Amino acid sequence: MLVFISLTSCAKKEVASVDKRPNILFIMSDDHAYQAISAYGSQLIQTPQIDRIAEEGMLFTNACVTNSICAPSRATILTGKHSHINGKIDNRMPFDTTQVTFPQLFQKAGYQTAMFGKLHFGNNPKGVDDFMILPGQGNYINPKFITPKGDTVITGYVTDIITDLTLGWLEKERNKEKPFMLMYLHKAPHRPWWPSPEKFEEFSKKSFPEPKSLFDDYKNRGTAAKTAEMNLYKHMMYSHDSKIRPETLASMQEVFPEVEEQPNGFYGPFGRANEAQKALYNKVLDSINEDFKLHWPDMSPEDKMRWKYQRYMQDYLGTISSVDDNVGRVLDYLETSGLAENTIVVYTSDQGFYLGEHGWFDKRFIYDESFKTPLLIKWPHKIKPGTTNDEMVQNLDFAQTFLEAAGIEAPDDMQGESLMPLLTGDTGSWKRESVYYHYYEYPAVHMVKRHYGIVTKQFKLVHFYYDVDEWELYDRLKDPEEMNNVFEDPAYADIVQELHEKLKELRVKYDDSPELDKKFIEAYQE
């Protein structure tokens, strides 16, 4: 394992460099639901280290994404442009490499730039002086990294290693005469949710409260919700997700419901472990598999749903606990070194995630658990500590926010809005009332239909298209769990008409159109 001696005990406070521009530390996890952060009121887990950012800064309750899927979200963050402009509409279509990214602008403006962790697409990130990134999704156990000097495999747990690399760069590679823009990007808690051996043992003993809509029947919803393939009972895999060994399944006469497995879904990730690591995991795996083999055949469908939910939460939250611990290591280093005073710290996720709400896992939908994302920002002497903000902000806004904070001019073709007025208390300058969303990856894994929509603080209007033509409207204040589509309700007729017009205006504003919808469908079918 990569050994990194704690820097927090020996870091020395630095004399401020001549360049007074703020450092930026951008921390992003993968699929971290806001429901799994205690600063957002989570009943599932305590995240005291991530919460520190909210306590010392601002927490956004309506932060959201433009397209809830991994690589497109990252492309939007880097470019400040919607998916249909930057080219990365889904995980399959290529990113337009002619696009300018905000790290390039920071680098050009004299910032030292670095990236460690998960980028998800490409192997040579533009605009960063130093990088060690995971190939594609990467692995939790003994991960491979792409570096400017070639590929390497590091023994250990990915969340710890990414943090070691980040801290190592801050201590040894950072140019103390320059401000820095550092991207610290976690793989966790992305599927298939392998916690560290210690967290695996700890969280396997816990049980978690169920969401109210765990057994949702999708009444009063459209075709899209009814046909999506991300139900815990029907679609969560036994080996890949719940950690049931293939030989356990083979030894049982029948396992119902039948679920198509990811090829090598268990031994692909687990097989990366060395013998010592496997021994630590096997203690817990033995217990899980024995319990499954003994009880699964006699369980009702409802009990099986509950069993899968608990297994899911144990592993998902176990990976988040490691993220929280490691965020704490980095925050401690900033404090001890004196860097915290002039460093903007951002914590977010590439999108939200379903934690059993509506019976689902994964993301993709415009519904809140997927659409909304955690966003916590601290900036000493600029952001009032303990502030909460409910404005409609998006990952589309990050690039322009960072650029303005650093005094760097943003390109005119970026499509977001700088959050600086909100961060500095000038809320009167913030004019946005609605945001635009567009999801493209269909037909594909999880079978979430293509859709676009407009979202305000109070309402959400959505159009599902491609092989359906359906509209949905949700009253976000009266129906926060989004259980009742009121599009056909006469009481909302005026709202529907108003939002239809505003949606058309947003499509024009962001250069999206029916012609582009058709173009992307045709490209997908080729």
Secondary structure, 3 states (H helix, E strand, C coil): CCCCCCCCCCCCCCCCCCCCCCEEEEEEECCCCHHHCHHHCCCCCCCHHHHHHHHCCEEECCEECCCCCHHHHHHHHHHCCCHHHHCCCCCCCCCCCCCCCHHHHHHHCCCEEEEEEECCCCCCCCCCCEEEEECCCCCCECCEEEECCEEEECCCEHHHHHHHHHHHHHHHHCCCCCCEEEEEECCCCCCCCCCCHHHHHHHCCCCCCCCCCCCCCCCCCCHHHHHCCCEHHHHCCCCCCCCCCHHHHHHCCCCCCCCCCCCCCCHHHHCCCCHHHHHHHHHHHHHHHHHHHHHHHHCCHHHHHHHHHHHHHHHHHHHHHHHHHHHHHHHHHHHHHCHHHHEEEEEEECCCCCCCHHHECCCCCCCHHHHECCEEEECCCCCCCCEEECCCEEHHHHHHHHHHHCCCCCCCCCCCCCCHHHHCCCHHHCCCCEEEEEECCCCCCCCCCCEEEEEECCEEEEEECCCCCEEEEEECCCCCCCCCCCCCCHHHHHHHHHHHHHHHHHHHHCCCCHHHHHHHHHHHHC
